[in-house]
Structure formats: structure tokens, C-alpha cells
Amino acid sequence: MSAIIGYARTSTIDQKAGLEAQQRDLTAAGCTKVFSEHLSSVDAKRPELARAVDYAREGDTFVVTKPDRLARSTKDLLGLLETLEEKGVRVRILSMDLDTTSPTGRLMVTVLGAVAAFERELMLERQREGIAKAKADGKYKGRKPTAALKADEAIRLVHVDGLTVTEAAKRLGIGRGSVYRALEGVPRPDLDGPSATL
């Protein structure tokens, strides 16, 4: 027998009344099992949501009052909808009157996907424009080549202080290969002695 499963969530700054209102709306929508949690949407783990999704079986209906109670972003929402759809679970979002089994509901999910892709493209475009402007203004240098900046220090540690390549690399927090590159073509002052070997 199929079940109607509800999920309610309020953030840590919301009042308890907000959670109770969601639970009331979910019960009114016919939910016989309601999973609830009181935590921020930015929390990496939402244990009750994971339990609710795991509990859902083929033929069940998964209900939330609003999309932001279910997901952190459009991308997150689409991922959850896809997971539930793969399990054969119907999804209802009460505030949007969205039902994934109806043609309109499926259309809305498609539109949400397009919006998510559009948002991503806009973000990347703004990022590219910002980098181009910073470069034009001489304010963008890219990543600093940390190992290259420490080349002189690596040479001093090996040639002057007498550290081994491994010791110098560890001291500077760079790889042994970076130290070897820094030393290439730099004559050691004691090439005739036993310590000439790196």
C-alpha cells in the first residue's frame, strides 16, 4: 500500500510555530508519516530528509509545503526530484501546486532545470567579466607560484645551511621536485667535497 510522506524543516532562527504550521499543512494534505527537523538550510547534513527519502518506496507520494523547505538551491531541488523519481516516488510541493505526475508538474520541473542552467551560466559570465576587468586594471595576477617564490630560500637552505633537499622541502612546505628545479644550474660552493651530492 502506497504512503503519503511529509517533510518539514525550519531553520535554526525560525520559531517552533513555523515547524508546527508545516506539520499541520502536511497532515491536512493527507500525510500519514511526517519527518521534521529544525536546522539551517546550509547544514551539510539533513538527517531527517535523508531518512524520509530512504523511507519512500515506489508508488509513494513525497510532500513538502514549499521548495525551500526541501532544497537549498534549484540544483539541489532538481537532484532530490530526480532521486525520488528514480525510486518511482511522486512529489508534491503544496505552495507551487506542483505534482510531478502531471504534465504541468513535469513542465515546471523542466523549467526549473532550465533556470538552474541559466543561473549557472550567468554566474560564470559574471566571474569571467570580473577577471577580465581585474586583469585590465592590473589587479588580477592569478594564483601565485608559491614554490617559485621560495626558490631563493631553497637555494640558501641547501647551499648555505647545508640542508638536504628533503629537509629544505619540508621546511618550506613545498615538494622535493620544486627544490630540485630551484637548484638546477646553480653551482654548489663545495662541488669537490662529499656534501656536493644532493
Secondary structure as UniProt FT lines:
FT   STRAND          4..10
FT   TURN            12..13
FT   HELIX           16..28
FT   TURN            29..30
FT   STRAND          33..38
FT   TURN            41..42
FT   HELIX           47..55
FT   TURN            58..59
FT   STRAND          61..64
FT   HELIX           67..70
FT   HELIX           74..86
FT   TURN            87..88
FT   STRAND          90..93
FT   HELIX           94..96
FT   STRAND          98..99
FT   TURN            100..101
FT   HELIX           103..136
FT   TURN            137..138
FT   HELIX           146..149
FT   HELIX           151..155
FT   HELIX           156..160
FT   HELIX           165..172
FT   HELIX           176..183
FT   TURN            184..185
FT   TURN            189..192
FT   HELIX           194..196
//
